[in-house]
Amino acid sequence: MRRRHLLAMLVAATTTPDLAFAASAPMLPMDKAFPFLAAYLGLPATERTRFYLVIRAYRDKRPIADAKATLVAANGVRTPIVFDRQGIVTRPPDLATLKSGAHVEVDSTPFQFGPELRCVAQPSTRIDVGELTLALAQVNKAIAKLAGALSLIAPKLTVAYFPDAGAAQALMADGRTAALPACTFPAVGAVSYIEPSALIGARTVVLARAPSRILLGGHPRA
């Protein structure tokens, strides 16, 4: 994939938690079925210790549990793709397979593959803002590296989102609390979020419930 095409996909996928879905079709090339995975795996492991990429099955912008697909190697060997109950691909292909000329065949009702950038911090009702800040810094560094000469126009991720966590507030360094904003996205519903760089002094995010995951993205109004 040309670097400028990769950058365009990154802009679409990381501006907000609304996913950039791969086109639904009976047969998909690897870069459509597993968007960004080759770029992610191409990064040294030491440069992706604070975030990770998940590929998930969606239909009508909703996660599904009935996805069925097969990875077809260049020599015709067929291997079922395994999804968990959340529609997540449990054993995504490695870098060699992604570059091998294989393709993916959709065997169920058509669906889309969507990428999610997640923070490695453990979902909890209390989350350290410092960990979120470090994760955002690392993923932004990775995006700039992938963008190369186009790094000046690469998307900037500044927000951590907490799906399924309900109301949220930040505990400040001086002991005060500040209510955190929420927004609604078709793919994930109502979500509380924090932009650490815009809330100086925030130390801990306190949530009504532990989030299902911690998503990294751009500002919802960007």
VEXZADO-662316 format. One record per residue: x, y, z of N, C-alpha, C in turn; residue in one letter. Coordinates in steps of 0.2 Angstrom, whole numbers, padded with zeros to 4 digits, always signed. Layout:
XYZXYZXYZA ...
***
This chain:
+0004-0006+0000+0000+0000+0000+0004+0006+0000M +0003+0011-0004+0007+0017-0004+0006+0021+0002R +0011+0024+0004+0011+0028+0011+0005+0033+0011R +0004+0037+0006-0001+0042+0006-0008+0038+0007R -0009+0032+0004-0015+0029+0005-0016+0026+0012H -0010+0024+0015-0010+0022+0022-0012+0028+0027L -0009+0034+0025-0011+0040+0029-0018+0041+0029L -0021+0041+0023-0028+0043+0022-0032+0038+0026A -0031+0032+0026-0034+0027+0030-0034+0028+0038M -0027+0030+0040-0026+0032+0047-0030+0038+0049L -0031+0043+0045-0035+0049+0046-0042+0047+0047V -0045+0043+0043-0052+0041+0043-0053+0037+0049A -0048+0032+0051-0050+0028+0057-0048+0030+0064A -0044+0035+0064-0042+0037+0071-0044+0044+0073T -0048+0048+0069-0051+0054+0070-0055+0054+0076T -0060+0048+0076-0064+0047+0082-0065+0039+0083T -0068+0037+0088-0069+0030+0088-0074+0027+0083P -0077+0031+0079-0081+0028+0073-0076+0025+0069D -0077+0019+0067-0072+0015+0064-0072+0016+0056L -0066+0015+0053-0066+0016+0046-0066+0008+0044A -0072+0006+0042-0074-0001+0040-0071-0002+0033F -0068-0008+0033-0066-0011+0026-0073-0013+0022A -0072-0012+0016-0078-0014+0012-0080-0021+0013A -0087-0022+0013-0089-0029+0013-0090-0032+0006S -0087-0038+0006-0087-0041-0001-0086-0049+0000A -0088-0053-0004-0087-0060-0003-0079-0062-0003P -0075-0058-0006-0068-0059-0006-0064-0053-0005M -0060-0053+0000-0056-0046+0001-0049-0048+0001L -0045-0043-0002-0037-0043-0001-0036-0042+0006P -0030-0044+0008-0028-0044+0015-0028-0037+0018M -0026-0032+0014-0025-0025+0017-0032-0022+0019D -0038-0025+0015-0044-0023+0017-0047-0027+0023K -0046-0033+0023-0048-0037+0028-0045-0036+0035A -0039-0034+0035-0035-0033+0041-0032-0026+0040F -0036-0020+0040-0033-0014+0039-0028-0012+0045P -0022-0009+0043-0017-0007+0047-0013-0012+0050F -0015-0019+0050-0011-0024+0054-0004-0025+0051L -0003-0024+0045+0004-0025+0042+0008-0019+0045A +0006-0013+0045+0009-0007+0047+0011-0008+0055A +0006-0011+0058+0007-0012+0066+0012-0017+0067Y +0012-0023+0064+0016-0028+0065+0023-0026+0062L +0024-0021+0058+0030-0019+0055+0034-0015+0060G +0030-0012+0065+0034-0008+0070+0038-0013+0075L +0044-0011+0077+0047-0015+0082+0043-0016+0088P +0043-0021+0092+0039-0023+0097+0040-0018+0103A +0046-0015+0103+0047-0010+0109+0044-0003+0107T +0041-0002+0101+0038+0004+0099+0030+0003+0100E +0028-0002+0102+0020-0003+0103+0019-0007+0109R +0022-0005+0115+0021-0008+0121+0015-0005+0125T +0013+0001+0123+0008+0004+0127+0001+0004+0123R +0001+0002+0117-0006+0001+0113-0005-0005+0109F -0011-0007+0107-0012-0013+0103-0018-0012+0098Y -0017-0016+0093-0023-0016+0087-0027-0022+0088L -0033-0021+0087-0038-0026+0087-0042-0026+0081V -0044-0031+0077-0048-0031+0071-0054-0035+0073I -0060-0032+0072-0066-0034+0075-0071-0034+0069R -0076-0039+0069-0081-0039+0064-0087-0035+0066A -0090-0031+0061-0095-0027+0062-0100-0028+0057Y -0107-0026+0058-0112-0026+0053-0116-0020+0055R -0118-0016+0050-0122-0010+0052-0119-0006+0058D -0112-0006+0058-0108-0002+0063-0110-0005+0070K -0111-0011+0070-0112-0014+0077-0108-0021+0077R -0104-0022+0083-0101-0028+0083-0105-0034+0083P -0103-0040+0079-0107-0045+0078-0103-0052+0081I -0107-0057+0082-0104-0063+0085-0105-0069+0080A -0108-0068+0074-0109-0073+0069-0105-0073+0063D -0099-0069+0064-0095-0068+0058-0091-0075+0056A -0091-0076+0050-0087-0082+0048-0083-0080+0041K -0077-0082+0041-0073-0080+0036-0067-0085+0035A -0064-0086+0029-0059-0091+0028-0053-0087+0025T -0047-0088+0028-0041-0086+0025-0038-0091+0019L -0038-0088+0013-0036-0093+0008-0029-0091+0005V -0024-0096+0006-0017-0094+0005-0016-0094-0003A -0011-0091-0005-0009-0091-0012-0009-0098-0016A -0008-0103-0012-0008-0110-0015-0014-0113-0014N -0019-0110-0011-0026-0113-0011-0028-0116-0004G -0023-0116+0000-0024-0119+0007-0029-0114+0011V -0034-0117+0014-0039-0113+0017-0039-0114+0025R -0039-0109+0028-0039-0109+0036-0045-0105+0038T -0049-0107+0042-0054-0103+0045-0051-0098+0050P -0054-0092+0049-0053-0086+0054-0057-0087+0060I -0054-0087+0066-0057-0088+0072-0059-0081+0075V -0066-0080+0077-0068-0074+0080-0071-0076+0087F -0070-0072+0092-0073-0073+0098-0080-0071+0099D -0083-0071+0105-0090-0069+0105-0091-0061+0104R -0086-0058+0104-0086-0050+0103-0085-0049+0096Q -0084-0054+0092-0082-0052+0085-0075-0051+0084G -0070-0052+0089-0063-0050+0088-0060-0056+0085I -0055-0055+0080-0051-0060+0077-0046-0062+0082V -0046-0068+0084-0042-0070+0090-0035-0072+0088T -0034-0074+0082-0027-0076+0079-0026-0072+0072R -0025-0066+0072-0024-0062+0066-0018-0065+0063P -0017-0064+0056-0012-0067+0052-0005-0063+0054P +0001-0067+0053+0007-0063+0054+0009-0059+0048D +0015-0056+0049+0017-0051+0044+0018-0055+0037L +0021-0061+0038+0023-0065+0032+0016-0067+0028A +0011-0069+0032+0005-0071+0029+0002-0065+0025T +0002-0059+0029-0001-0053+0026+0002-0051+0019L +0008-0053+0018+0012-0051+0012+0012-0057+0007K +0009-0062+0008+0010-0068+0004+0005-0069-0002S +0001-0064-0003-0004-0065-0008-0010-0068-0006G -0011-0070+0000-0017-0073+0002-0023-0068+0002A -0029-0071+0003-0035-0066+0003-0040-0069+0008H -0045-0066+0009-0050-0068+0014-0057-0069+0010V -0060-0074+0012-0067-0075+0009-0072-0075+0015E -0077-0071+0014-0083-0070+0019-0088-0076+0018V -0089-0080+0023-0093-0086+0023-0100-0085+0026D -0101-0079+0029-0108-0078+0032-0111-0072+0029S -0116-0070+0032-0120-0064+0030-0114-0058+0030T -0114-0054+0024-0108-0050+0024-0107-0045+0030P -0101-0044+0031-0099-0040+0037-0093-0036+0035F -0091-0031+0040-0085-0027+0039-0080-0029+0044Q -0074-0028+0042-0068-0028+0047-0067-0021+0049F -0066-0020+0056-0065-0013+0058-0059-0014+0063G -0054-0009+0063-0049-0009+0067-0050-0004+0074P -0047-0006+0079-0048-0002+0085-0041-0002+0088E -0039+0004+0090-0032+0006+0093-0034+0006+0101L -0031+0002+0105-0033+0001+0112-0027+0002+0116R -0028+0005+0122-0023+0006+0127-0022+0000+0131C -0015-0002+0132-0014-0008+0136-0016-0007+0143V -0018-0001+0146-0020-0001+0153-0026-0005+0154A -0025-0008+0160-0031-0013+0162-0037-0009+0163Q -0043-0011+0160-0049-0007+0161-0051-0008+0168P -0053-0002+0171-0055-0002+0179-0059+0004+0180S -0062+0004+0186-0065+0010+0188-0061+0016+0189T -0054+0015+0190-0049+0020+0191-0043+0019+0187R -0042+0024+0183-0037+0023+0178-0032+0029+0178I -0026+0027+0178-0020+0032+0179-0020+0037+0173D -0020+0043+0173-0020+0047+0167-0013+0047+0164V -0008+0046+0169-0001+0046+0166+0000+0040+0161G -0003+0034+0162-0003+0029+0158-0006+0031+0151E -0012+0034+0151-0015+0036+0145-0011+0041+0141L -0008+0046+0145-0004+0050+0141+0002+0047+0138T +0005+0042+0141+0011+0039+0138+0009+0034+0132L +0003+0031+0132+0000+0027+0127-0001+0032+0121A -0004+0038+0122-0006+0042+0116+0001+0045+0113L +0006+0046+0117+0012+0048+0115+0015+0043+0110A +0015+0037+0113+0018+0031+0109+0015+0030+0102Q +0008+0030+0102+0004+0029+0096+0005+0035+0091V +0006+0041+0094+0007+0046+0089+0014+0046+0086N +0019+0044+0090+0025+0043+0087+0025+0037+0082K +0022+0032+0083+0021+0027+0078+0018+0029+0072A +0012+0033+0072+0009+0036+0066+0013+0040+0062I +0017+0045+0066+0022+0049+0062+0027+0045+0059A +0029+0040+0062+0034+0035+0058+0032+0032+0052K +0026+0030+0053+0022+0027+0047+0021+0032+0041L +0019+0038+0043+0018+0043+0038+0024+0046+0035A +0030+0045+0038+0036+0047+0035+0036+0054+0033G +0037+0056+0027+0037+0063+0024+0031+0066+0025A +0025+0063+0026+0019+0066+0027+0017+0067+0034L +0022+0066+0039+0021+0066+0046+0017+0073+0048S +0019+0078+0045+0016+0085+0047+0009+0085+0046L +0006+0081+0042-0002+0081+0041-0005+0074+0044I -0001+0070+0047-0003+0064+0050-0008+0066+0056A -0013+0062+0057-0018+0063+0062-0015+0063+0069P -0017+0067+0074-0015+0067+0080-0020+0064+0085K -0018+0059+0089-0023+0056+0094-0022+0059+0100L -0027+0062+0103-0026+0066+0109-0031+0064+0115T -0035+0059+0113-0041+0057+0118-0041+0049+0119V -0043+0048+0125-0044+0041+0127-0052+0040+0129A -0055+0035+0126-0062+0034+0126-0063+0028+0131Y -0069+0028+0134-0070+0023+0139-0077+0020+0138F -0078+0016+0132-0085+0013+0131-0087+0009+0137P -0094+0009+0137-0098+0005+0142-0096+0007+0150D -0093+0013+0151-0091+0014+0157-0096+0019+0161A -0100+0022+0157-0105+0027+0161-0102+0033+0162G -0104+0037+0167-0102+0043+0169-0094+0043+0171A -0091+0048+0170-0084+0048+0172-0082+0055+0175A -0077+0055+0179-0074+0061+0182-0067+0061+0183Q -0063+0066+0183-0056+0066+0184-0054+0068+0191A -0050+0065+0194-0047+0067+0201-0041+0071+0199L -0041+0077+0202-0036+0082+0200-0030+0081+0206M -0025+0084+0204-0019+0084+0209-0020+0087+0215A -0025+0092+0215-0026+0096+0222-0032+0093+0225D -0035+0087+0223-0040+0084+0226-0047+0085+0224G -0047+0091+0219-0054+0092+0216-0056+0087+0211R -0062+0087+0209-0064+0082+0204-0067+0087+0199T -0067+0084+0192-0070+0087+0187-0073+0082+0182A -0080+0084+0181-0084+0079+0177-0081+0079+0170A -0080+0073+0167-0078+0072+0160-0083+0072+0155L -0082+0074+0149-0087+0075+0144-0089+0068+0141P -0094+0067+0138-0096+0061+0134-0099+0063+0127A -0098+0058+0123-0101+0060+0116-0104+0053+0113C -0108+0053+0108-0111+0047+0105-0108+0046+0098T -0106+0040+0097-0104+0038+0090-0108+0032+0088F -0110+0031+0082-0114+0025+0080-0111+0019+0081P -0104+0018+0081-0101+0012+0082-0101+0009+0089A -0101+0014+0094-0099+0012+0101-0104+0015+0105V -0109+0020+0103-0114+0022+0108-0111+0028+0112G -0114+0030+0118-0112+0035+0122-0106+0033+0125A -0101+0038+0125-0094+0036+0128-0091+0042+0132V -0089+0041+0138-0085+0046+0141-0078+0046+0139S -0075+0052+0139-0068+0052+0137-0064+0058+0140Y -0057+0057+0140-0053+0062+0143-0048+0064+0137I -0046+0070+0137-0041+0073+0133-0035+0076+0138E -0031+0071+0140-0026+0073+0145-0022+0080+0144P -0021+0081+0138-0017+0088+0137-0021+0094+0138S -0028+0093+0138-0032+0099+0139-0035+0099+0146A -0033+0094+0150-0035+0094+0157-0029+0094+0162L -0025+0099+0162-0019+0099+0166-0020+0098+0173I -0017+0094+0176-0017+0092+0183-0022+0086+0185G -0025+0083+0180-0028+0077+0180-0024+0071+0182A -0026+0067+0187-0021+0062+0189-0025+0055+0188R -0031+0055+0190-0035+0048+0189-0041+0049+0186T -0043+0045+0182-0050+0044+0179-0054+0040+0183V -0060+0042+0186-0064+0038+0190-0071+0037+0186V -0072+0031+0185-0078+0029+0181-0083+0025+0185L -0090+0026+0182-0095+0022+0186-0094+0015+0185A -0092+0013+0179-0091+0005+0178-0084+0005+0175R -0081-0001+0175-0075-0003+0171-0077-0003+0164A -0073+0001+0160-0075+0001+0153-0073-0006+0149P -0077-0007+0144-0075-0014+0140-0068-0014+0137S -0066-0008+0135-0059-0007+0133-0058+0000+0133R -0051+0002+0132-0049+0009+0132-0047+0011+0125I -0051+0015+0121-0049+0017+0114-0045+0023+0114L -0041+0023+0109-0036+0029+0108-0039+0032+0101L -0040+0039+0101-0042+0042+0095-0042+0049+0095G -0044+0053+0090-0044+0060+0090-0050+0063+0093G -0050+0069+0094-0055+0073+0097-0062+0072+0093H -0067+0071+0097-0074+0070+0093-0076+0076+0089P -0073+0082+0090-0075+0087+0086-0070+0089+0081R -0065+0085+0081-0060+0086+0076-0062+0085+0069A 
***
